[in-house]
Amino acid sequence: MKKNVSGEAEGCQGSAFSAICLLVSVRALQIFLSLATALLLPAMPAHGTLSTGNTYSISFVDIDGNKFSTADGHVTIVVLTTPADREQARTVGDRVPDFCLGKPAYRMITVIHFTGRHMAIGRRMATAFIRHRVREEAKRLQARYDAQKISRDAKSDIFVVTDFDGTVASQLGQSEGATDFCVFVFGQTGELLAQWHSVPSADELAAAIKKSD
């Protein structure tokens, strides 16, 4: 009888010891994996929602290889959209004030954010289609230029950035997988003057741009 009690006690102790060992082993493995991930993967900057009044230096490269920054001395309207929302992006362009047209101090950059994985051939096809759309939009903008008697090639003032991996969207405060439509106005030094998650009215857009004066 005594032997049984002792054996049961020993078994309980062994069971408790094994559970503690397992817990420690799992915890050690978690710490090891966390450290390995931190060492092996490149550090990614944390991004959050942009705040009006703060200054941001965000870089872009458009489909023609032109490089831009929100802090390079221009008043920049940035439209973040998906291919499905291109009509909204067009409406923003139509609402850009006449006093901005043809003036290098002002510009509008459209960032087209693609979701999901895209193979190289898919990216090339998407970019080719976007170039076709740019030519169409250039004709519409040229009509505005002609009406304002602006002697300038409108196509040279249309800038489109393709964002296939979400890098630009992340810099603009979008969380991974988000497909929000956003409009931003940045001043010459990168100060965020205004932002919307819908198409602003012509008056709202003009008022935000005039804050840069």
HELIX and SHEET records of a PDB file:
HELIX    1   1 LYS A    2  LEU A   40  1                                  39    
HELIX    2   2 PRO A   83  ASP A   85  5                                   3    
HELIX    3   3 ARG A   86  ASP A   94  1                                   9    
HELIX    4   4 ASP A   98  CYS A  100  5                                   3    
HELIX    5   5 ALA A  120  ALA A  147  1                                  28    
HELIX    6   6 ALA A  154  ASP A  157  5                                   4    
HELIX    7   7 THR A  167  GLN A  171  1                                   5    
HELIX    8   8 ALA A  202  LYS A  210  1                                   9    
SHEET    1   A 2 SER A  59  VAL A  61  0                                        
SHEET    2   A 2 LYS A  67  SER A  69 -1                                        
SHEET    1   B 5 PHE A 159  ASP A 163  0                                        
SHEET    2   B 5 TYR A 106  HIS A 113  1                                        
SHEET    3   B 5 VAL A  75  THR A  81  1                                        
SHEET    4   B 5 CYS A 182  PHE A 186 -1                                        
SHEET    5   B 5 LEU A 192  TRP A 196 -1                                        
END                                                                             
